[in-house]
Amino acid sequence: MTSIPTTSPSLPVNRYALEGGSVQRPSPASVKSLKETGNSAFTEDMKRVLAGTMDAPDAAGLAQSRAVQAHTIVRENGQVVATIWRDGQTSFTNSLNSKLDWSTMDKRTGGMTSEQRRSYIAGEIMKNVGATARIERYGENGPSPTQGAVFDEIAKENLKPRGVR
């Protein structure tokens, strides 16, 4: 890979490792065309991002998201590396995600219930983790860690190597 210099009239020169191409700040013309593309939620969010006026996160939505419970948690060396949530989402903190063939899994789970799909994905993850991995399966019901608790744990683990407590 080669490093190419990138410049913008309003930004200092930075170096990025890219194979050809360039990195540029959005031009006023592209921002104008974005503003004229319609009223989708994405477009509206992008207008606020570009204008620097993004709203604070919705407290109720954040609380609802943090309350989602885990279906399966995978740990390696005591650290969370993958989680399947009861609402169907998955999250990964390492390269395990890239080992999974998501398009094949989507085809194979097309006719399954949500519960069957989560169990299938958990099985595929288990096939791709090391022998030292610990699998915590909570299933569809009963108490299990929440997304907020797991993400807080991950954040705390990420700060340890930096000397932050």
Secondary structure, DSSP 4 states (H G I P E B T S, - for coil): -EEEEEEETTEEEEEEEESSS---PPPHHHHHHHHTS---HHHHHHHHHHHT-PPPPPHHHHHHHHTPBEEEEEEETTEEEEEEETTS-EEESSGGGGGS-HHHHHHHTTTS-HHHHHHHHHHHHHHTS-TT-EEEE--SSS---BHHHHHHHHHHHHHGGGT--
